[in-house]
Amino acid sequence: MGGSSRATPHTTSRAAVLDVIRAAGTISRAGLVAATGFTGATISTVVRALIDDGLVRETGRAESTGGKPRVLLQLDEGARYAVGVHLDPVGITYALTDLTGAVVSRVTRAGGGGDATAIVTRMARQVEALVEGAGVERDRVLGVGLVSATGGPRPLPSMRHWAHFPVAEELEREVGLPVVPGNDATAAALGEYWSGGVNEASIFAAVYMGTGIGAGLLVNGIPYHGASGNAGEIGHACLDVDGPPCWCGGRGCVEALAGPAAVVRAARADADLVRAAELEVPEAGSGPGSRESGDVRDDAWGDGRSVRSAAAEFAAVVRAARRGQPTARALLDRSARYLAVAARTLANVMDLDLLVLTGPSLALAGSVYLPAIRTELDRAFFARASHPVEVRLSASAATAPAIGAATMVLQSRLVPLRPRTRLPEDLSEAAAPAPR
């Protein structure tokens, strides 16, 4: 825990102290002094205010080491809540979390295809129903986090109708709560961090595979977004310059070689696997996998219906592999090897010490992908002589973006970071104590 607030440039001493308590689980006032570098008087003042606001509570005493046992502090998990929404063509997932990021309630409903205005209205109603159904007082809800693959310069083809729609603004107007927008993979990474599963000093990435492939990056607990919020797009790193075209405009991308749609497309070419997994085979020149339109951007992810079909059929291939169907297992193994190489590249570039696998597709097939990625990093990670990369599967892989979206709200409202500007200032802030 030592020095965590020095490494994280929070806007206030209150935010820094609250973040240390969150990360520690339980900690004494003396522990806060050691972790933050603040004076005892500052810690006493900040902690008293946090207790008065109901955010922190005293929770017993530490074991005595000879003197008076120290009083332990922890977050009051029921003091505040946040809602996370993951907008995806396969389904819209909603999660209500408490102050610690623990899930209170979650639900998945129909996906993001169709009229955007009508869908936002439906989303607002579902947020209200989620909060009311959990018996949470509305004034304890800090806001709504909204993540998707709709933003950036190249939204998924099936989500192109959202590209110029002000979804965050419209949802905020409908639901009457602040809405914090973000990237799904980055949100998944932040959710892992906030829940306490990631050391605050980690150079950490969450590799996400749902309808597509991406990664979220955190450095010392701070999300790295990039210039346009699209940092971590490993799905569009090239593994084969002469490989198949990808909807992004490139060739041989990780997503085109290893993504769920690529697995399904290959599965449909094998008659035995089609029968074993009961896959649909589209007519020539139509449906997912078609190349007849001349627009590769429509390949596999051209509309919401084809995305839902490909997602369901990827699940069918996974089930067939579990039953011992050899082609199904071979296709998943090949996909896992490609993703493992992409993960190694990411680990080398960022010098990672932790990699978490997450997302609905990895929730289904983690038993195949996890050992492949571990083996690749053990074998070929450049800095393996200095330190290993821990690789693990998220405990909430299926709904991670929605949970992470809620933690985006918690962080932005309770432990905001100081705005970052020029690099020299960043370096000096990272080394200096948080403001008192």
Secondary structure, 3 states (H helix, E strand, C coil): CCCHHHHCCECCHHHHHHHHHHHHCCEEHHHHHHHHCCCHHHHHHHHHHHHHCCCEEEEEECCCCCCCCCEEEEECCCCCEEEEEEECCCCEEEEEEECCCCEEEEEEECCCCCCHHHHHHHHHHHHHHHHHHCCCCHHHEEEEEEEECCCCCCCCHHHHHHCCCCHHHHHHHHHCCCEEEEEHHHHHHHHHHHCCCCCCCCEEEEEEECCCEEEEEEECCEEECCCCCCCCCHHHCECCCCCCECCCCCECEHHHHHCHHHHHHHHCCCHHHHHHHCCCCCCCCCCCCCCCCCCHHHCCCCCHHHHHHHHHHHHHHHHHHHCCCHHHHHHHHHHHHHHHHHHHHHHHHHCCCEEEEECHHHHHHHHHHHHHHHHHHHHHCCCCCCCCCEEEECCCHHHHHHHHHHHHHHHHHHCCECCCCCHHHHHHHHHCCCCC
